[in-house]
Amino acid sequence: MNHIQTVKIHDVEDGEIYTAKIQKNGKRWIGWIQEHPKVKCEANTQDTLLETLENTLYQTLEADWQAWDKQLEDDVKVGKLDATLERVSKDFHVGKCEDLAIFLSRNATKK
């Protein structure tokens, strides 16, 4: 096996940068995404490997997001968020809430 190379993959949709580790293994290339260990691929060329890694990463991220959305929907249906919603609603009605943009700008100037 040859030296492991690091290649950055930039996800323009969410702004994240992922780290691909690639390596020539005999006549083929192998690679994986450091931040998502279940994303592992193999290909005949380096370019094909990088394309396959990127596609597999996006498919994995999409599946993870869909699973998260479903879990959230399921939690809402069975009432797991009811207490939080009630608390937030009560805080809102007694004036404990403020505009998020104002809150963020005020806290940004404190840094």
N, C-alpha and C positions, 0 to 999 in steps of 0.2 A: 504494500500500500504506500501511496505517496503522501506528502505533507497535506495536512488539513488546511483548507483555505476558508476564509470568512468573507461572506458577501452579504450586504445589507439589502433587504427587500422593504421598500417603502409602500405602505398601504395608503393610497391617496384618499380613500373613503373615510377612514377614521384617523389618519395622521400618524399612525403607529409605524415604528421601524422595527422590523424583525431581523434576526440574525440567522442566516443560512450557513451551515457548515457543510462544505463539500470536499470530496476527496476522490482521486482516481484510484480504482481498485482493479488492477489488471487492465482489461480492455474497456471496462465500464466505469461509470461515475456513480457514486453514492452520495446522498446528502440528507440532511435533516434540519428542522427548524428548532433552534435552541430553546425558544420560548414555548414551543408546543411539541413536546417529545413524541407525540403520536404521529406527527407529520414526518414521514421518512419516505424517500423515493430512490429510485435507481433508473439510470438511462444510459444510452450509448454514447452521448456527447455531453459536454459541459453545458452548452446552450439549452439542449433539450431537458437536462436535469433541472436547471434553474427555472425554466418555464413550467415544468411539472411540479416542482416544489411550490412555486407561487400559486399555481392553480389549486393544488391540494391544500395549501394553507388557507386560501379563500373559501374553499368548500368546507373545511373544518371550522373556520370562524363562523361561517353562515349557519352551520349545524349547531354550534355552541350557542349562537344568538337565538336561534329558533327554540332550542331546549330551554334557555333562560326565560324567553317569553312565555312558553307553555307553563313552566313552573310558576311564574308570577301569576298567570291566569288561574292556574289551579289553586294557588294560595289565596287569591282573592275570592274564588268561588266557595272555598271552605271556611272563609272568615279569618284567616290568619293575620290579615292586616286591619281588621276592624278596630282593634284597640288603638292602633297608631292613627288611623283615620279619625277616630273620635277625638283623640288628644289634639291633633292638628286642627281639626275643625273648631274645637273649644278655644285653642290659642288664637286662631284667626278672629273669632267673634269677640274676644275680649281685647283685641288690638295688640297682641304680642307679635304680629307678623309685620314685615316690611318688604318693600319692593326689592327683589333680588339684585337688580342692576345697581341700585343705590348701595346696598349692603356690600356687593363685590367691589364697587369703585372706592368706597370708604376704606375697606380693608386692604385694597391694593396700595393706597397712598400711605398706609402705616408701615409698609415694608421698607 
